[in-house]
Amino acid sequence: MHEYLLLLHETPGDFGSLSPAQMEEVVAEYAAWAEDLARRGLLVSGRKLADDGGRHLRAGALASDGPYAEAKDVIGGLFIVRAGDDAQAEALAASCPHLRGRQWIEIRRIEMV
């Protein structure tokens, strides 16, 4: 089994128009999906990232705040999952409730050194 990082990309403000009740439904969908993976032994970890955009740090420069007006998307959260191969990792990502509207998931295999 390999571990894969699923980076949940979204366009800033995608969830901004949701009512509190709608947002609770979205959170429940993610929780149910994660609980199913955990029950099957496929979930390593998952986290929602803060909406403030974080900070960028580049060599030779000061750290700067985000999000940035020119940003087309941000990473809103992540999951680390276990999968036998790339195809299984893609299938797990495809079943994630994050894939709606303009949102997308980046899948990266984690090298185990």
Secondary structure, DSSP 8 states (H G I E B T S, - for coil): -EEEEEEEEE-TTTTTT--HHHHHHHHHHHHHHHHHHHHTT-EEEEEE--TT--EE--TTS--EE---TT-S-EEEEEEEEEESSHHHHHHHHHTSTT-STT-EEEEEEE---
